[in-house]
Structures are given as structure tokens and as C-alpha cells.
């Protein structure tokens, strides 16, 4: 059985749906299939940047302790999905923007409202906020504070 995540649902959700019956405003179509075992979470969109998707590890639907979760180093990535009117075949350009190599669990994403070329990523497991420059892909920690570390024994997920 092939396990792939399709951005179809995510793209249609960002396009908007009617509250009654969840009828899509735009036609739903598959625009890209991520590799086997990829898990897509969080979207940030800015008028000045392409739609940005954050990929996380697979298997988070089970209960886990935020202090003991671990990921394979170098496995958390940020990818951009760029849609342009010039693409006659309606296929977006998907590319990897950055790998956040020292992160453990990226659990929040937002475009900086002051500088839309910067993407902020929360990582509660290390008590930090990462910043990615959308133009260069450079990654750095912009906030690190022990009080924002996850508490020992904090359980998230289906419990």
C-alpha cells in the first residue's frame, strides 16, 4: 500500500470552503504527492511569498511525551509550493527551502508580519523559535528561553 500525503486537501482548505456542507469553492485536484511516510503540518502564506508547507515526521497520531519525542536528525524540512498564472499545466513548483537539522519537533509556523520574507517556526521541545529566510533558506534560532521548554510529562496526541 502506498502511503503518500496529497496537498489537495491543504490547497483546497486555503482556497476556502463553504461552512455549510464543506463544498469546495474551487475544484479539488491533486497538485503534488509527497514521498512515502511524509507528514504535512502547518501552512503559512504571505502575499509576498509562495505558499509554504512545513513537513514533519510521520506517526504523530499516537500519544507521545513532548520531552521524549525524537526525530531523525535532518528529517524536518520546509518546502515551498509556488503557483504562477504562467503555468499552463497548473503544476506548481515544489522545492525544499531548508532543513532544520537541530530541531526536534517543529510545532508552529508563521510568516513574520513585519518582514514577510522571514518564516518563524516554534520548537517547544528545545524551547526555541527558528527563523528561515525565504530568499536564501538560511536557518537560525532567534529565540531560546528555558521557560518555553515543554514541561516533563506533558502528553499530547490521542490520549
C-alpha contacts under 8 A as a table, 3 or more apart, distances in Angstrom:
res1	aa1	res2	aa2	distance
2	X	36	X	6.80
3	X	35	X	7.97
3	X	36	X	5.08
3	X	37	X	6.03
4	X	33	X	6.21
4	X	34	X	5.79
4	X	35	X	5.85
4	X	36	X	4.85
4	X	37	X	6.35
4	X	38	X	6.75
5	X	33	X	5.83
5	X	34	X	5.50
5	X	35	X	7.52
5	X	36	X	7.65
5	X	37	X	7.88
5	X	38	X	6.55
5	X	39	X	6.70
5	X	40	X	7.15
6	X	9	X	7.00
6	X	30	X	6.45
6	X	31	X	7.54
6	X	32	X	6.09
6	X	33	X	4.79
6	X	34	X	6.53
7	X	10	X	5.09
7	X	11	X	5.94
7	X	30	X	6.62
7	X	31	X	6.45
7	X	32	X	5.99
7	X	33	X	6.77
8	X	11	X	5.28
8	X	12	X	6.11
8	X	28	X	6.32
8	X	29	X	5.63
8	X	30	X	4.78
8	X	31	X	6.23
8	X	32	X	7.62
9	X	12	X	5.20
9	X	13	X	6.03
9	X	28	X	7.59
10	X	13	X	5.07
10	X	14	X	6.34
11	X	14	X	5.20
11	X	15	X	6.25
12	X	15	X	4.93
12	X	16	X	6.38
12	X	17	X	7.48
12	X	24	X	6.71
12	X	26	X	7.01
12	X	27	X	7.85
12	X	28	X	6.14
13	X	16	X	5.22
13	X	17	X	6.57
15	X	25	X	7.13
15	X	26	X	6.92
16	X	24	X	6.81
16	X	25	X	6.31
17	X	22	X	5.46
17	X	23	X	5.69
17	X	24	X	4.67
17	X	25	X	5.54
18	X	21	X	6.73
18	X	22	X	5.11
18	X	23	X	5.48
18	X	24	X	6.60
18	X	25	X	7.00
19	X	22	X	5.56
19	X	23	X	7.88
20	X	23	X	7.37
24	X	27	X	6.57
24	X	28	X	7.12
30	X	33	X	7.50
31	X	90	X	7.94
31	X	91	X	6.17
31	X	92	X	6.84
32	X	92	X	7.88
32	X	94	X	7.98
34	X	38	X	6.24
35	X	38	X	5.88
37	X	57	X	7.69
37	X	58	X	5.69
38	X	55	X	6.88
38	X	56	X	6.96
38	X	57	X	6.30
38	X	58	X	5.80
39	X	55	X	5.78
39	X	56	X	5.26
39	X	57	X	5.56
39	X	58	X	4.99
40	X	53	X	7.12
40	X	54	X	6.17
40	X	55	X	4.53
40	X	56	X	5.91
41	X	53	X	7.15
41	X	54	X	5.72
41	X	55	X	5.89
41	X	56	X	6.42
42	X	53	X	6.29
42	X	54	X	5.72
42	X	55	X	7.96
42	X	107	X	7.95
42	X	108	X	6.69
42	X	109	X	6.23
43	X	51	X	7.36
43	X	52	X	5.84
43	X	53	X	4.95
43	X	54	X	6.56
43	X	109	X	6.93
43	X	110	X	7.91
44	X	51	X	6.39
44	X	52	X	5.40
44	X	53	X	6.78
44	X	109	X	6.38
44	X	110	X	5.51
44	X	111	X	6.09
45	X	49	X	6.89
45	X	50	X	6.73
45	X	51	X	4.79
45	X	52	X	6.15
45	X	111	X	7.02
46	X	49	X	5.14
46	X	50	X	6.92
46	X	51	X	7.01
46	X	111	X	6.71
46	X	116	X	6.67
47	X	50	X	7.72
48	X	116	X	6.58
48	X	117	X	7.42
49	X	116	X	7.23
49	X	117	X	6.82
49	X	134	X	7.59
50	X	80	X	6.34
50	X	81	X	6.24
50	X	82	X	5.00
50	X	83	X	7.29
51	X	80	X	6.11
51	X	81	X	5.49
51	X	82	X	6.19
51	X	83	X	7.98
52	X	78	X	7.38
52	X	79	X	6.14
52	X	80	X	4.52
52	X	81	X	5.99
53	X	78	X	6.22
53	X	79	X	5.52
53	X	80	X	6.02
53	X	81	X	7.18
54	X	77	X	6.44
54	X	78	X	4.66
54	X	79	X	6.23
54	X	109	X	7.81
55	X	76	X	6.28
55	X	77	X	5.60
55	X	78	X	6.04
55	X	79	X	7.36
56	X	75	X	7.71
56	X	76	X	5.53
56	X	77	X	7.14
56	X	105	X	7.75
56	X	106	X	7.23
57	X	60	X	7.31
57	X	71	X	7.07
57	X	75	X	7.30
57	X	76	X	6.98
59	X	62	X	6.68
60	X	63	X	7.38
60	X	64	X	7.61
60	X	157	X	7.16
61	X	157	X	6.04
61	X	158	X	6.59
62	X	157	X	5.94
62	X	158	X	5.81
62	X	159	X	7.86
63	X	155	X	6.85
63	X	156	X	6.02
63	X	157	X	4.65
63	X	158	X	5.17
63	X	159	X	5.62
64	X	68	X	7.64
64	X	69	X	6.70
64	X	155	X	5.81
64	X	156	X	5.94
64	X	157	X	6.49
65	X	68	X	5.46
65	X	69	X	6.14
65	X	152	X	7.98
65	X	153	X	6.08
65	X	154	X	5.73
65	X	155	X	4.58
65	X	156	X	6.45
66	X	69	X	5.45
66	X	125	X	6.33
66	X	150	X	6.50
66	X	151	X	7.92
66	X	152	X	7.70
66	X	153	X	7.42
66	X	154	X	5.94
66	X	155	X	6.23
66	X	156	X	6.90
67	X	125	X	6.26
67	X	150	X	6.43
67	X	151	X	7.11
67	X	152	X	5.77
67	X	153	X	6.86
67	X	154	X	7.20
69	X	104	X	7.49
69	X	105	X	7.66
70	X	104	X	5.95
70	X	105	X	7.55
71	X	75	X	7.01
71	X	76	X	8.00
71	X	104	X	5.86
71	X	105	X	7.35
72	X	75	X	5.49
73	X	76	X	7.69
73	X	101	X	5.71
73	X	102	X	6.68
73	X	103	X	7.74
73	X	104	X	7.98
74	X	77	X	7.62
74	X	99	X	6.11
74	X	100	X	6.40
74	X	101	X	4.18
74	X	102	X	7.15
75	X	99	X	7.14
75	X	100	X	7.78
75	X	101	X	7.10
76	X	99	X	5.89
76	X	100	X	5.72
76	X	101	X	6.90
76	X	103	X	7.31
76	X	106	X	7.72
77	X	96	X	7.06
77	X	97	X	7.51
77	X	98	X	5.70
77	X	99	X	4.34
77	X	100	X	5.96
78	X	96	X	6.06
78	X	97	X	5.48
78	X	98	X	5.32
78	X	99	X	6.41
78	X	100	X	7.82
79	X	94	X	6.85
79	X	95	X	5.49
79	X	96	X	4.19
79	X	97	X	4.95
79	X	98	X	7.01
80	X	93	X	7.84
80	X	94	X	5.66
80	X	95	X	5.53
80	X	96	X	6.37
80	X	97	X	6.26
81	X	92	X	6.17
81	X	93	X	5.63
81	X	94	X	4.55
81	X	95	X	6.81
82	X	92	X	5.40
82	X	93	X	5.09
82	X	94	X	6.49
83	X	87	X	7.72
83	X	90	X	7.81
83	X	91	X	7.56
83	X	92	X	4.85
83	X	93	X	6.73
84	X	87	X	5.78
84	X	92	X	7.21
85	X	88	X	7.51
87	X	90	X	5.32
87	X	91	X	6.56
87	X	92	X	7.52
88	X	91	X	7.90
96	X	99	X	7.86
97	X	134	X	7.29
97	X	137	X	5.39
98	X	132	X	7.60
98	X	137	X	5.31
98	X	138	X	7.22
98	X	139	X	7.24
100	X	103	X	5.72
100	X	139	X	6.85
103	X	106	X	6.82
103	X	123	X	6.79
103	X	126	X	7.24
104	X	123	X	6.91
104	X	125	X	6.05
104	X	126	X	6.86
105	X	123	X	5.51
105	X	124	X	6.93
105	X	125	X	6.00
106	X	121	X	6.39
106	X	122	X	5.65
106	X	123	X	4.58
106	X	124	X	7.35
107	X	121	X	7.24
107	X	122	X	5.58
107	X	123	X	5.81
107	X	124	X	7.06
108	X	121	X	5.47
108	X	122	X	4.82
108	X	123	X	7.32
109	X	119	X	7.10
109	X	120	X	5.64
109	X	121	X	4.58
109	X	122	X	6.43
110	X	119	X	5.88
110	X	120	X	5.28
110	X	121	X	6.73
111	X	115	X	7.92
111	X	116	X	5.76
111	X	117	X	7.48
111	X	118	X	6.03
111	X	119	X	4.54
111	X	120	X	6.07
112	X	115	X	5.26
112	X	116	X	5.15
112	X	117	X	7.31
112	X	118	X	5.52
112	X	119	X	5.89
112	X	120	X	6.52
113	X	116	X	5.69
115	X	118	X	5.86
116	X	119	X	7.43
117	X	133	X	6.09
117	X	134	X	5.32
117	X	135	X	6.83
118	X	131	X	6.48
118	X	132	X	5.72
118	X	133	X	4.80
118	X	134	X	5.81
119	X	131	X	5.57
119	X	132	X	5.09
119	X	133	X	6.46
119	X	134	X	6.82
120	X	129	X	6.53
120	X	130	X	5.68
120	X	131	X	4.68
120	X	132	X	6.56
121	X	129	X	5.50
121	X	130	X	4.97
121	X	131	X	6.32
121	X	132	X	7.99
122	X	128	X	6.26
122	X	129	X	4.59
122	X	130	X	6.37
123	X	126	X	5.85
123	X	127	X	5.98
123	X	128	X	5.32
123	X	129	X	5.96
123	X	130	X	7.43
124	X	127	X	4.68
124	X	128	X	6.41
124	X	148	X	6.65
124	X	149	X	5.45
124	X	150	X	5.59
125	X	128	X	7.90
125	X	149	X	5.99
125	X	150	X	5.73
126	X	144	X	7.92
126	X	149	X	5.99
126	X	150	X	7.81
127	X	144	X	5.74
127	X	145	X	5.80
127	X	146	X	5.98
127	X	147	X	7.42
127	X	148	X	4.93
127	X	149	X	4.02
127	X	150	X	7.00
128	X	141	X	6.65
128	X	142	X	7.52
128	X	143	X	5.33
128	X	144	X	4.31
128	X	145	X	6.55
128	X	148	X	7.44
128	X	149	X	7.72
129	X	141	X	5.81
129	X	142	X	5.82
129	X	143	X	5.05
129	X	144	X	6.60
130	X	139	X	6.86
130	X	140	X	5.62
130	X	141	X	4.34
130	X	142	X	5.79
130	X	143	X	7.19
131	X	139	X	5.71
131	X	140	X	5.44
131	X	141	X	6.05
131	X	142	X	6.21
132	X	137	X	5.88
132	X	138	X	5.55
132	X	139	X	4.62
132	X	140	X	6.76
133	X	136	X	5.57
133	X	137	X	5.10
133	X	138	X	5.34
133	X	139	X	6.78
134	X	137	X	5.49
134	X	138	X	7.86
141	X	144	X	7.03
145	X	148	X	5.78
145	X	149	X	7.23
146	X	149	X	5.32
150	X	154	X	6.91
151	X	154	X	5.59
155	X	159	X	7.76
156	X	159	X	7.27
